[in-house]
Amino acid sequence: MDVKPFRINIPDSELDLLSHKLTLARLPTNLSHERWAEPNGVSLDLISSTVDFWRRDYNWREEEAKLNRLPQFICPIDVEGFGILDIHFVHSRASATAAQAFLFVHGWPGSFVEVSKILPLLNEAGFDVVAPSLPGYGFSSDPGKAGFKYEQDAEVMHKLMLKLGYEKYVVQGGDWGSDVVRTCGRRYPEHVQAVHINHVNLLTMPKPDFPTEPVYTEFEIRSIRQQEHFTNEEFAYFLIQNSKPRTLGFAMHDSPVGMLAWMADKLYTWSDHYPWTKTEMITWTLLHYFPGPTTGFRIYREHGPRKLDDIPYEKTPTGVSAFAGEMEMVPRCWVERTANVTFWREHQSGGHFAAYEKPNELAQDLIEFFQIR
């Protein structure tokens, strides 16, 4: 089998260049007293102090060593119409001999690192966990041409699971990962035993046309309001990554501070009061900056802000963990129109990065839902 062990090893030349760029970073000098900017917490003070920490105290090699404690591999996957892609993934086996195969799929601006906290909990519960880097993300190669949709991402995930010897498996995803794993369930129902998501994309799971408006719970009303706020106030990033991914990519590829600010905006506004450390923010940034962030924007180009005309019904048993701080969550009755929802649990705290923000809560949901399959 052509699966090879993988270790992250960023060249010293890249680290030297990064250090030089940080030394020469040009921060604005006319924002010290501004009172007009967006209320996302990404202030001049935050970026200045984080860049100072980055220059003086942050140690990539230490963080790299921590990441390399995750059992990582890389292997070629032949994608119809796109040729062979090298796919990077974490693969951690449970000690149990009759372990259940579990596929974890991240989104943007996340990466495979999102699985790190939940991984030991799932292994202990009897799951063999596979957490790939999506094509174009991190250390997976990019398809290099247009037309790489959810179906192709799902093909990569499925072929990887088969290559690892898993004929039957369960899947979990957030952000873009939620759409990818749902596509896996539709395309490979004889292999995918159950689907779990912690994020609902209104473009692929829109509000149904109800004859009369349902009566919503307080939790559901809050979800609807957050979804409306996201659509009306926080959607500009999507539009620029969809319409100008290459143009934006030049700026992000060249400027580590620019990439940090772009990342910090999402970490702060999409999480639910999670206490991000400067080290975490920088490491999440570098997992896009080092490989090159532009190809991570490609998925936005492929899936624009247009609602689908034909929404296929998801027959595969579907579980949903609804976290109160998730900006893209909807009432259960909306999801039930497009998916066979057999598990639904609401959490009073936690945001978009559930596996990282609330690993214990999400793990418990997954164990309860999947272990009855």
Protein Blocks (a to p, Z undefined) as FASTA:
>chain_A
ZZdcddddddfklmmmmmmmmmmpccdfklmmgckbccehpafklmmmmmmmmmmmocfk
lmmmmmmmpccdddddddehkapadddddddddfbfkbccdddddddfbdfklmmmmmmm
mmmnopacdddddehiajbccehiahiafklmmmmmmmmmmmnopabdcdddehjllmmm
mmmmmmmmmlmmbdcdfbdcfklmccdddfbdcdddfklmmmmmmmmmmmmmmmmmmmmm
mmmmmmmmmmmmmmmklmmmmmmmmmmmmmghiacdfklmmmmmmmmmmnopklmmmmmm
mmccbdcfbdcddfbacdddddfklmbdcdfklmmmmoccfbdcddfbdcfklmlmmmml
mmmmmmmmmmmZZ
